[in-house]
Amino acid sequence: MEVMRESLVDKVPDFRLFLFTKECLQEYFNDYNFFHVECFKATLSKALGVGIIFGSLLVKVPQIIKIANNKSGEGISLFSVLMDLFAITSMVSYSFVSGFPFSSWGDGVFLGLQTVAIAVLVLHYAGETYKALAFVAMYIAVSFATTSGAVSLKILWTCQTLNIPIILISKFAQAYTNYRNGSTGQLSAITGFLLFGGSLARIFTSIQETGDTSVIIMYICATAANAVIAAQILYYWNVDKKDEKKKK
């Protein structure tokens, strides 16, 4: 009889843990307590995290396509892109080594790869293809070092903490470029709005799944900075449209 009453939790496939913690599986599937407040927040956080990860697969693709179609990285601050990449890589490495749930940082993996692609395209269309290839090789080496244990957690934490000013500097460097040009250039509106929405949701998931102050503050700063870029995209929308008409 005891065998027949084996816990349902033990029968649940591991992939269910992407949406439920072990404690919440017990509450939902064994105790049928569907109104457990903490489990609701935990499950919502994991669902948001998984949604953000799937969304991150394509979040910068419109930006990449726009650069490739126009064969130009005009209006894109390479400094901003590289600072953004540093922030993403630091966050992913720190979270991976710290053992945080994949749902709380997995989007960084795909955002990082897409950011590398943007940097490579900007360099390539600026006539610096060899620098682009060297950059890719260097990034692969750095990524391996920071996730293999070759770099101490203390150093990764320091880099993660540095993300706060770095994100602000990189985003406002792009904002200044937009202001100076009086246009958002090759920036993709879709990418801009998705980055803002994703960073906003990450504040909640970071509070819920990591509790790490540096990560939470980083996403608060990222949300504020992405809001500025999104506002500029809206403000310069008609300006960019008029420029396109003039060129035609």
C-alpha positions as CSV (number, residue, x, y, z in Angstrom):
1,M,0.0,0.0,0.0
2,E,2.9,2.3,0.8
3,V,4.4,1.6,-2.6
4,M,1.0,2.5,-4.3
5,R,1.0,5.8,-2.4
6,E,4.5,6.7,-3.6
7,S,4.9,10.5,-3.7
8,L,3.8,12.0,-7.0
9,V,6.8,14.3,-6.8
10,D,9.2,11.4,-7.3
11,K,7.3,10.5,-10.6
12,V,7.5,14.0,-12.0
13,P,10.1,14.4,-14.8
14,D,13.0,16.6,-14.0
15,F,12.0,19.2,-16.6
16,R,9.1,20.2,-14.4
17,L,11.7,21.7,-12.0
18,F,12.1,24.5,-14.6
19,L,8.7,25.7,-13.4
20,F,8.4,24.4,-9.9
21,T,10.7,24.1,-6.9
22,K,10.7,20.8,-5.1
23,E,8.8,22.3,-2.2
24,C,6.1,23.6,-4.6
25,L,5.8,20.3,-6.3
26,Q,5.0,18.9,-2.9
27,E,2.5,21.6,-2.2
28,Y,0.8,21.4,-5.5
29,F,0.9,17.7,-6.4
30,N,0.9,16.0,-3.0
31,D,-1.0,18.4,-0.7
32,Y,-3.1,20.0,-3.5
33,N,-2.5,23.4,-1.9
34,F,-2.9,25.6,-5.0
35,F,-3.2,28.8,-3.0
36,H,0.2,28.7,-1.4
37,V,1.4,32.3,-1.7
38,E,5.2,31.7,-1.7
39,C,4.8,28.9,-4.2
40,F,2.7,31.1,-6.5
41,K,5.5,33.8,-6.4
42,A,8.2,31.1,-7.0
43,T,6.3,29.5,-9.9
44,L,5.6,32.9,-11.4
45,S,9.2,33.8,-11.2
46,K,10.3,30.6,-12.8
47,A,7.7,31.0,-15.6
48,L,8.9,34.5,-16.2
49,G,12.5,33.3,-16.3
50,V,11.7,30.6,-18.8
51,G,9.7,33.1,-20.9
52,I,12.6,35.6,-20.8
53,I,15.1,32.8,-21.9
54,F,12.9,31.9,-24.9
55,G,12.5,35.6,-25.7
56,S,16.2,36.2,-25.5
57,L,16.8,33.7,-28.4
58,L,15.5,36.4,-30.7
59,V,15.7,39.7,-28.8
60,K,18.7,41.1,-30.6
61,V,18.1,39.3,-33.9
62,P,16.2,42.3,-35.4
63,Q,19.2,44.5,-34.5
64,I,21.5,42.0,-36.2
65,I,19.3,41.8,-39.3
66,K,19.1,45.6,-39.6
67,I,22.9,45.9,-39.5
68,A,23.3,43.1,-42.0
69,N,20.6,44.4,-44.4
70,N,22.0,48.0,-44.4
71,K,25.6,46.7,-44.4
72,S,26.4,49.4,-41.8
73,G,26.8,49.8,-38.1
74,E,26.2,53.6,-38.3
75,G,24.8,55.0,-35.1
76,I,25.8,52.1,-32.9
77,S,28.3,52.8,-30.2
78,L,30.9,50.0,-30.3
79,F,32.0,51.1,-26.8
80,S,28.5,50.6,-25.6
81,V,28.2,47.2,-27.2
82,L,31.5,46.0,-25.6
83,M,30.5,47.3,-22.2
84,D,27.1,45.6,-22.5
85,L,28.9,42.3,-23.4
86,F,31.2,42.7,-20.3
87,A,28.1,43.1,-18.1
88,I,26.3,40.1,-19.6
89,T,29.4,37.8,-19.4
90,S,30.1,38.8,-15.8
91,M,26.5,38.2,-14.8
92,V,26.4,34.8,-16.5
93,S,29.8,33.6,-15.2
94,Y,29.0,34.8,-11.6
95,S,25.5,33.2,-11.6
96,F,26.8,29.9,-13.1
97,V,29.6,29.5,-10.6
98,S,27.3,30.6,-7.7
99,G,24.9,27.8,-8.7
100,F,21.9,30.1,-9.3
101,P,18.9,28.5,-11.1
102,F,19.3,28.5,-15.0
103,S,15.9,30.3,-15.2
104,S,17.5,33.3,-13.4
105,W,20.3,33.9,-15.8
106,G,19.9,31.6,-18.9
107,D,18.9,34.5,-21.1
108,G,22.3,36.0,-20.6
109,V,23.9,33.2,-22.6
110,F,21.8,34.0,-25.7
111,L,22.1,37.7,-25.3
112,G,25.8,37.4,-25.0
113,L,26.1,35.4,-28.3
114,Q,23.9,38.0,-30.1
115,T,25.9,40.9,-28.6
116,V,29.1,39.2,-29.9
117,A,27.5,39.0,-33.4
118,I,26.6,42.7,-33.3
119,A,30.2,43.7,-32.3
120,V,31.5,41.5,-35.1
121,L,29.2,43.0,-37.7
122,V,30.0,46.6,-36.6
123,L,33.8,45.8,-36.9
124,H,33.3,44.0,-40.2
125,Y,31.4,46.8,-41.9
126,A,33.9,49.3,-40.6
127,G,36.5,47.4,-42.6
128,E,38.2,45.7,-39.6
129,T,37.3,42.0,-40.3
130,Y,40.6,40.8,-38.8
131,K,39.9,42.6,-35.5
132,A,36.5,41.0,-35.5
133,L,37.9,37.5,-35.8
134,A,40.5,38.2,-33.1
135,F,37.7,39.5,-30.9
136,V,35.7,36.3,-31.3
137,A,38.7,34.1,-30.4
138,M,39.5,36.3,-27.3
139,Y,35.9,36.2,-26.1
140,I,35.8,32.4,-26.3
141,A,38.9,32.1,-24.3
142,V,37.6,34.6,-21.6
143,S,34.3,32.8,-21.4
144,F,35.9,29.4,-20.9
145,A,38.2,30.8,-18.1
146,T,35.4,32.5,-16.2
147,T,33.1,29.5,-16.2
148,S,35.6,26.7,-15.7
149,G,36.7,27.7,-12.3
150,A,40.0,29.2,-13.4
151,V,38.7,32.6,-12.1
152,S,37.8,32.8,-8.4
153,L,34.3,33.6,-7.3
154,K,35.6,36.7,-5.5
155,I,36.9,38.1,-8.8
156,L,33.6,37.2,-10.5
157,W,31.7,38.9,-7.7
158,T,33.8,42.1,-8.2
159,C,33.1,42.0,-11.9
160,Q,29.4,41.5,-11.2
161,T,29.5,44.5,-8.9
162,L,31.2,46.6,-11.5
163,N,28.3,45.8,-13.8
164,I,26.2,48.5,-12.1
165,P,28.3,51.5,-13.3
166,I,29.3,49.7,-16.5
167,I,25.7,49.2,-17.6
168,L,24.9,52.9,-16.8
169,I,28.0,54.1,-18.7
170,S,27.4,51.8,-21.7
171,K,23.7,52.6,-22.1
172,F,24.2,56.3,-21.6
173,A,27.1,56.2,-24.1
174,Q,24.5,54.9,-26.6
175,A,22.0,57.5,-25.5
176,Y,24.6,60.3,-26.0
177,T,25.4,58.9,-29.5
178,N,21.7,59.0,-30.3
179,Y,21.4,62.6,-29.0
180,R,24.5,63.8,-30.9
181,N,23.3,62.2,-34.1
182,G,19.7,63.4,-33.6
183,S,18.7,59.9,-34.6
184,T,18.8,56.3,-33.3
185,G,20.5,55.2,-36.5
186,Q,20.6,51.4,-37.0
187,L,19.1,50.7,-33.5
188,S,16.2,48.3,-33.7
189,A,13.0,49.5,-31.9
190,I,11.9,45.8,-31.3
191,T,15.3,45.1,-29.6
192,G,15.1,48.2,-27.5
193,F,11.6,47.5,-26.2
194,L,12.3,43.8,-25.6
195,L,15.5,44.7,-23.6
196,F,13.5,47.1,-21.4
197,G,10.7,44.6,-20.8
198,G,13.2,41.8,-20.1
199,S,15.3,43.7,-17.6
200,L,12.1,44.9,-15.8
201,A,10.9,41.3,-15.4
202,R,14.4,40.2,-14.2
203,I,14.1,42.5,-11.2
204,F,11.3,40.3,-9.9
205,T,13.0,36.9,-10.8
206,S,16.3,38.0,-9.3
207,I,14.6,38.9,-6.0
208,Q,12.7,35.6,-6.0
209,E,15.4,33.2,-7.2
210,T,18.8,34.6,-6.2
211,G,18.3,37.1,-3.4
212,D,21.7,38.5,-4.5
213,T,21.8,42.3,-3.9
214,S,24.3,43.0,-6.6
215,V,22.3,41.2,-9.2
216,I,19.1,42.9,-8.2
217,I,20.6,46.4,-8.2
218,M,22.2,45.6,-11.6
219,Y,18.8,44.9,-13.2
220,I,17.2,48.0,-11.6
221,C,19.9,50.1,-13.2
222,A,19.6,48.2,-16.5
223,T,15.9,48.8,-16.5
224,A,16.3,52.5,-15.9
225,A,19.0,52.8,-18.6
226,N,17.0,50.7,-21.1
227,A,14.0,53.0,-20.4
228,V,16.1,56.0,-21.6
229,I,17.0,54.2,-24.9
230,A,13.4,53.1,-25.4
231,A,12.2,56.7,-24.9
232,Q,14.7,57.9,-27.4
233,I,13.5,55.4,-30.0
234,L,10.0,56.7,-29.5
235,Y,11.2,60.4,-29.6
236,Y,13.3,60.0,-32.7
237,W,10.9,57.7,-34.5
238,N,9.4,60.4,-36.8
239,V,12.9,61.9,-37.4
240,D,14.2,58.6,-38.7
241,K,11.1,58.1,-40.9
242,K,11.6,61.6,-42.4
243,D,15.3,60.8,-43.1
244,E,14.3,57.6,-44.9
245,K,11.9,59.5,-47.1
246,K,14.5,62.1,-48.0
247,K,17.0,59.4,-49.0
248,K,14.4,57.8,-51.2
